[in-house]
Amino acid sequence: MAPPLTIGFDADDTLWHNERFYRLTEARFAELLADFADAGHLTERLLQAEKRNLGKYGFGIKGFTLSMIETAVEVTDGRVPAATIRDILDAGREMLDHPVETLPHAKEALEALSGRHRLVLITKGDLFDQERKLAASGLGDYFDAVEIVSDKSCGTYQRIFAAHGDGPDHAMMIGNSLKSDVIPAIEAGAWGVFVPHDLTWSHEHADEPDAAPRFRKIVHLGEIEAVLAEIG
Ligand SMILES: [Mg+2]
């Protein structure tokens, strides 16, 4: 039998739905500001604000809400009504209450792997929100460790796979973001398994590292067993 690996799982849009709530809120945001700008322009300005603020606010809903407010102030030249700011805050708060819906195959895959491998949840975002979602998902017991990080870089994976196992050589990261989950994990020396989700934030896009020997792509988490069997 193959020796155990440390397997890192991304959470948002790998184990449960997430991006769809951002898209819904973005549509609501566009409606609120329809008198001032068209939806396409708002999406673009909001994305610019989010990227600008990532280094200060980090990833997650709170930063997204602040970026919506900032964009509303910008596109209205400071004339955005207080009632609209209130509606934006309400929309952000509702995102923090959204139900957690796990993706197909997620629970079964974790069930099959836990005990045989060391499983670590590795996610970025608001601390409270990620803890809430993990608790609500019912998946928490499958994990040997949970790491909620501010960003996912090569160094992040080196540190986590050293702390929870035998280093990146004996580790694998699985996630829907090439930029955050797959490429930096491969750079760290681990396997990087890409499981695409049909909705992924444009900031997380990157080219598939086809030439990397430790890159794999699967359609859903039910295929992870086959990857493990293949890499031995
Ligand atoms: Mg994700």
Residues whose N, C-alpha, C, O or C-beta is under 5 A from the ligand:
A	BS01	MG	D10 A11 D12 D13 T14 N176 S177
